[in-house]
């Protein structure tokens, strides 16, 4: 299946998992200043382009966000600006030129708040799975400490966990293959729509 048009998958007001990888698995976040610059741009752009970031995890070679998109077109513009701004800074800092990101951002539609929460916990666990830290809260470049320790994080738009079904888990094997994050019925409906 070829590239999916954003408007076919995402819609105004939807929840989504957003991610992008660096070219050649390059470590584009090399020090604390890199991470801080990227986070500062996330804070500015979410306000300017009106979207919410509920969970995030910045790894050395890629980033993840779990968001609610206000307007799909504006959100796409925000992602272009975010990636362009970081590319410019990265190339200037490292005296290089050319592409930094492998491709446009990828997205997976999320069914509801319970799956949003499960996806958020899944991405916050990335540094543990990669063997960088022992616990998710040890990685300072994710939303984990905000939820688990109450550490203030301007990137995060917190939401009520009262109605969340915290028993929902996301399986490692299925996560990368899925076009959507949710129940089997929800995934079927998304695939049906994509095949059109």
C-alpha positions in Angstrom: 0.0 0.0 0.0 1.4 3.4 -1.0 1.6 6.6 1.1 -1.7 7.4 2.9 -3.1 10.9 2.5 -3.4 12.6 5.9 -7.0 13.6 5.3 -7.9 9.9 4.7 -6.6 8.8 8.1 -6.6 11.8 10.4 -9.4 14.3 11.1 -9.9 17.4 13.1 -10.1 16.6 16.8 -8.7 13.1 16.5 -6.1 11.4 18.8 -3.0 10.2 17.0 0.5 8.7 17.6 3.0 10.8 15.6 6.6 9.7 15.0 9.6 10.5 12.8 13.0 8.9 12.5 16.4 10.4 11.6 18.2 9.5 8.4 20.6 6.6 8.6 19.6 6.1 12.2 21.8 9.1 13.0 21.9 10.3 16.6 20.4 13.7 16.0 19.8 14.4 19.7 23.3 14.3 21.1 23.2 16.4 24.2 20.8 18.1 26.7 20.8 21.3 24.6 19.5 19.4 21.6 16.6 17.9 23.6 15.8 21.2 25.3 15.7 23.1 22.0 13.3 20.5 20.5 11.1 20.6 23.5 11.0 24.4 23.5 9.9 24.4 19.9 7.2 21.8 20.8 5.8 24.1 23.5 5.7 27.1 21.2 4.2 25.3 18.2 1.4 23.5 20.0 0.1 26.8 21.2 0.6 28.5 17.8 -1.0 25.7 15.8 -3.5 24.6 18.4 -2.9 21.0 19.2 -2.3 19.1 22.4 0.6 16.8 23.4 -0.5 14.3 26.0 2.6 12.0 25.9 6.0 12.2 24.2 9.4 10.5 24.1 12.4 12.0 22.4 15.0 9.3 21.7 18.5 10.0 20.2 17.4 8.9 16.7 13.7 9.7 16.6 10.7 11.1 18.4 7.2 10.1 19.4 4.2 12.2 20.4 0.7 11.2 21.4 -1.5 14.2 20.4 -5.0 15.5 19.9 -5.0 17.4 16.5 -7.1 20.5 16.4 -6.9 21.0 12.6 -5.1 18.4 10.5 -3.7 20.9 7.9 -2.4 23.2 10.7 -0.9 20.3 12.5 0.9 19.1 9.4 2.3 22.7 9.0 3.4 22.6 12.7 5.3 19.3 12.1 7.0 20.8 9.0 8.1 23.8 11.0 9.3 21.7 14.0 11.4 19.4 11.8 12.7 22.3 9.7 13.7 24.4 12.7 15.5 21.4 14.3 17.2 20.5 11.0 18.5 24.0 10.6 19.9 24.1 14.2 21.4 20.6 14.0 23.1 21.3 10.7 24.5 24.6 11.9 25.7 23.0 15.2 27.4 20.2 13.4 28.7 22.1 10.4 26.8 20.0 7.9 24.0 20.3 5.4 21.2 18.2 3.9 18.4 16.1 5.3 18.1 15.2 8.9 14.8 13.4 9.0 14.2 10.1 7.0 10.8 11.1 5.7 7.6 13.0 6.6 6.1 12.3 10.0 4.1 9.0 10.3 0.8 8.8 12.1 -1.5 6.2 13.6 -5.1 7.1 14.5 -6.0 6.3 18.2 -9.5 5.1 19.1 -10.1 6.8 22.5 -8.6 8.0 25.7 -7.9 4.5 27.1 -5.8 3.6 23.9 -4.3 7.0 24.0 -3.1 6.3 27.6 -1.8 2.8 26.6 0.1 4.3 23.6 1.6 7.0 25.8 2.9 4.4 28.3 4.2 2.3 25.4 6.3 5.1 23.9 7.5 6.3 27.4 8.9 2.8 27.8 11.1 3.2 24.7 14.3 4.1 26.6 13.8 1.0 28.8 13.4 -1.3 25.8 16.5 0.3 24.2 18.5 -0.5 27.3 19.3 3.2 27.9 17.7 3.3 31.4 16.2 0.8 33.8 12.9 2.7 34.5 10.9 5.0 32.2 11.1 7.8 34.8 14.9 7.8 34.6 14.7 9.2 31.0 14.2 13.0 31.3 13.2 13.5 27.7 9.7 12.0 27.9 6.4 12.6 29.7 6.8 9.6 32.1 8.0 11.7 35.1 5.1 14.1 34.6 2.5 11.3 35.0 4.4 9.0 37.5 6.0 11.6 39.7 4.0 14.8 39.2 7.1 16.6 37.7 5.9 19.7 35.9 6.5 19.5 32.1 5.3 22.4 29.8 5.3 20.1 26.8 2.5 17.9 28.4 -1.2 18.7 28.3 -2.4 16.5 31.1 -5.8 14.8 30.9 -8.0 13.1 33.4 -7.0 9.5 34.0 -10.2 8.8 36.0 -12.1 7.1 33.1 -9.1 5.4 31.6 -9.0 1.6 31.3 -5.4 1.1 32.5 -5.6 -2.6 31.8 -5.3 -2.0 28.1 -1.8 -2.9 26.9 -0.1 -2.5 23.5 1.8 -5.5 22.2 5.3 -4.9 20.8 4.9 -7.2 17.8 1.7 -5.6 16.5 2.5 -2.0 17.2 4.7 -1.3 14.2 2.4 -3.1 11.7 -0.8 -1.4 12.8 -2.3 1.6 10.9 -4.4 2.4 14.0 -4.3 1.9 17.7 -7.5 0.6 19.2 -9.8 -2.4 19.4 -9.9 -5.0 16.7 -13.1 -3.5 15.5 -11.6 0.0 15.3 -8.5 -1.3 13.4 -10.8 -3.1 11.0 -12.8 0.1 10.3 -9.6 2.1 9.7 -8.2 -0.5 7.3 -11.6 -0.7 5.5 -11.6 3.1 5.1 -8.0 3.1 3.8 -8.7 0.4 1.2 -11.7 2.5 0.3 
